[in-house]
Structure formats: structure tokens, C-alpha cells
């Protein structure tokens, strides 16, 4: 398949990454729009979510990652996550690298979404082109009618389900006990351990993950956001 025959639908927020310009320079037909799910649609049932290393870790801490995974799987048969940047930065961003690897394992094993690392925007563009070319002349609409998630309780449960060892039942009990995700995340070790089915060991894992700091200096943060 020739590059000139490749078509890709891209979320407008990806413009600042420089990748759409790289794709355009290589001859790819691109369509910029506001995507409700994912960043790049490379085939009717294949969507790509691109994250920098920093954003991947941040999305674990603020609960976005697993909510995004749920929506990717809900609307596309073949979602993929690209993690772009220098993996050596992981230990500079978080004191506990297991936060990154634990989340990556959950995405791959629980959600069945492959994660592909790339070192920079140029390599990401080449990977996207390869994924498009692999689809051949597959026909079908790229864009779908996707409603934004408006279920507040579902969003709150998704945030709490991102905690280690917490499923929907425990997340529901946490909301019932503490009233909100914010109060749940601020709960002490002893308060968490009292929840039915939680236990002290699981509560310790949760507090350890929540209390692990993200080390970032302003210059590093700007660099990572621009990767």
C-alpha cells in the first residue's frame, strides 16, 4: 500500500505533538477533528492513544488511564496505546517505578490492550504509518458516534478501580463509606483497612502507591510535556 493511499483521522489536540505535520510531510492523508476516544484512528476498528512517559504515569495517579482503557475497549475492537519517550525517565518522574510497570501490566493483561514504546515523535509517526498500511484497503467508517461519558458514579468507580487490588465491589464500598473519590484517596491506612474485604495488606499497598511522590522540576515537566 502506497503512503499516498493511507488515510488517518487525528485528534486536534495532537497538533502540538508535531506528529500530524510529520505524517503530512510523508504524504499521509490526514483529517483533523475532535475525537471523543483516542488520538489516532488508523482503521475502522483500530484506534491509538498516544502518551508521553510523563503523561502515562500522571494518568495512573489521577485515575484517567483505566477510564480511558474502558472507553477504548468499549468503542474499538483493536485499541493500542503508544508510550512515547525515554523509558530511563521513569525513575526521575516517580520514586516507585512499579507504579508504571504495574499499570502497564494491568493495561496489557486486564484490558488486553497492547502497549508499544517509541523513543520520539518521528518513530511514532513511522509506527502509525505501518499500522495504517497493514490494514490494506479495509473499508468502513473511521468515525463513530461516541457519547461522552456522563455517568458520574461510573467515572468515580473507574478512578477507585485504578488502585491496586481494588475491584468494583471494593470501590463501591469505598464510595459508600467516604462519600467521594477525594475522601477515599485521603483516607488513612487504618480507615481503609476497616472496609469489608480490604484488609491491612491491601490498604498498605494502596497507601504506598498514593503516597509515592512524582519528582518533577519545572524544566523537566516542560520537556516531558513537549516530547
C-alpha positions in Angstrom: 0.0 0.0 0.0 1.4 3.4 -1.0 1.8 6.1 1.6 -0.3 8.4 -0.6 -3.2 6.0 -0.2 -3.0 6.0 3.6 -5.7 7.9 5.5 -5.7 8.7 9.2 -8.1 10.6 11.4 -6.3 12.6 14.2 -7.5 14.4 17.3 -6.8 18.1 17.0 -5.1 18.2 20.4 -2.3 16.1 18.8 -1.3 19.1 16.6 1.2 20.4 19.2 3.0 17.0 19.2 4.3 17.6 15.7 3.2 14.2 14.6 0.4 15.3 12.2 2.9 17.6 10.4 5.4 14.7 10.1 2.7 12.4 8.7 1.6 15.1 6.2 5.1 15.7 5.0 5.4 12.0 4.4 2.3 12.1 2.2 -0.3 10.7 4.5 -3.9 12.0 4.0 -4.8 13.3 7.5 -8.1 14.5 8.8 -8.0 16.7 12.0 -11.1 16.6 14.2 -12.2 16.4 17.9 -12.1 12.7 18.8 -14.1 11.6 21.9 -11.9 8.4 22.2 -8.2 8.0 21.3 -5.8 10.2 19.4 -5.3 8.4 16.0 -7.8 6.3 14.1 -5.8 4.2 11.7 -8.5 1.7 10.6 -12.3 1.4 11.2 -11.7 -0.7 14.4 -8.2 0.4 15.3 -7.6 3.4 17.5 -4.3 4.6 19.1 -3.9 6.5 22.3 -0.5 8.3 22.4 1.0 9.2 25.8 4.4 10.6 26.8 6.1 8.7 29.6 5.2 11.5 32.0 1.5 11.6 30.9 1.2 7.8 31.3 2.4 8.0 34.9 0.3 11.1 35.6 -2.8 9.3 34.2 -2.3 6.5 36.7 -2.2 8.9 39.6 -5.2 10.9 38.6 -7.3 7.9 37.5 -7.6 8.8 33.8 -5.7 5.8 32.4 -8.2 3.0 33.3 -11.2 5.1 32.4 -9.6 5.7 29.0 -8.9 2.0 28.6 -12.6 1.2 29.4 -13.7 3.6 26.7 -11.1 2.4 24.1 -12.3 -1.2 24.6 -16.0 -0.2 24.6 -15.8 1.5 21.2 -13.0 -0.1 19.2 -12.1 -3.7 18.6 -8.4 -3.1 18.3 -7.2 -0.3 20.6 -3.4 0.3 21.0 -1.5 2.6 23.5 1.8 4.2 22.4 4.1 5.3 25.2 6.5 7.8 23.7 9.8 9.0 25.2 12.9 7.9 27.1 12.0 5.0 29.5 15.0 5.9 31.6 13.0 8.9 32.7 10.6 6.7 34.7 12.8 6.7 37.8 13.1 10.5 37.5 9.4 11.0 37.4 8.3 8.7 40.2 10.1 7.3 43.2 8.3 4.0 42.6 8.8 2.6 39.1 6.4 -0.2 39.9 3.6 2.3 39.6 4.4 2.5 35.8 5.0 -1.2 35.3 2.0 -2.2 37.4 -0.3 0.0 35.4 1.3 -1.2 32.1 0.7 -4.9 33.2 -2.9 -4.1 34.0 -3.5 -2.5 30.6 -1.9 -5.4 28.8 -3.4 -8.3 30.9 -6.7 -7.0 32.2 -7.8 -4.8 29.3 -5.9 -6.8 26.6 -4.6 -3.5 25.1 -1.1 -3.7 23.7 1.4 -1.1 24.7 4.1 -0.1 22.2 7.0 2.2 23.3 8.6 4.7 20.9 11.6 7.0 21.6 10.2 10.1 19.9 7.6 11.7 17.6 9.4 10.6 14.4 9.3 7.0 15.4 5.7 7.3 16.5 4.8 8.7 13.0 6.5 5.7 11.3 4.7 3.2 13.6 1.3 4.9 12.8 2.0 4.6 9.1 3.0 1.0 9.4 -0.3 0.3 11.3 -2.3 2.0 8.6 -0.5 0.2 5.8 -1.1 -3.1 7.5 -4.9 -2.6 7.2 -4.7 -2.7 3.4 -7.8 -1.5 1.6 -10.1 -2.2 4.6 -13.4 -0.3 4.1 -15.7 1.2 6.6 -16.3 4.4 8.5 -13.5 5.7 10.7 -15.6 8.0 12.8 -18.3 6.7 15.1 -21.0 8.5 17.1 -19.5 8.3 20.6 -21.2 10.0 23.5 -19.0 11.5 26.2 -19.3 9.6 29.4 -21.8 11.3 31.6 -22.3 8.7 34.3 -20.6 10.4 37.3 -20.7 7.3 39.5 -19.1 5.2 36.8 -16.3 7.7 36.5 -15.8 7.8 40.2 -15.7 4.0 40.4 -13.2 3.9 37.5 -10.9 6.2 39.5 -11.0 4.0 42.6 -10.7 0.8 40.5 -7.3 2.0 39.3 -6.0 1.4 42.8 -4.0 -1.8 43.4 -6.2 -4.7 44.3 -9.5 -2.7 44.1 -12.3 -4.1 42.0 -15.8 -2.6 41.5 -17.2 -4.1 44.8 -14.4 -2.6 46.9 -14.6 0.7 45.0 -18.4 0.8 45.7 -17.8 0.2 49.4 -15.2 3.0 49.5 -17.6 5.4 47.9 -20.3 4.4 50.4 -18.0 4.8 53.4 -16.1 8.0 52.4 -18.7 9.7 50.1 -16.3 10.7 47.3 -13.2 9.6 45.5 -11.3 12.5 47.0 -12.2 11.4 50.6 -11.4 7.8 49.7 -7.9 8.8 48.4 -7.2 10.8 51.5 -8.3 8.1 53.9 -5.8 6.8 56.4 -4.3 3.3 56.4 -6.5 2.3 59.4 -9.6 3.7 57.8 -9.0 1.8 54.6 -8.3 -1.4 56.4 -11.7 -1.3 58.1 -13.6 -1.6 54.8 -15.1 -5.0 54.4 -12.9 -7.2 52.1 -10.0 -4.7 52.1 -7.6 -6.0 54.7 -4.5 -4.3 56.1 -2.1 -5.7 53.4 -4.2 -4.3 50.6 -4.7 -1.0 52.4 -0.9 -0.7 52.8 -0.4 -1.2 49.1 -2.9 1.5 48.3 -1.4 4.0 50.7 2.1 3.2 49.4 1.1 3.8 45.8 -0.8 7.0 46.7 2.0 8.4 48.8 4.7 7.7 46.3 5.8 11.2 45.1 6.2 12.2 41.5 9.6 14.0 41.3 9.5 16.8 38.8 11.2 20.0 38.3 9.6 22.7 36.1 12.2 22.3 33.4 11.8 18.5 33.3 8.0 18.8 33.2 8.0 21.2 30.3 10.4 18.9 28.4 8.3 15.8 29.0 5.1 17.5 28.0 6.7 18.5 24.7 8.0 15.1 23.9 
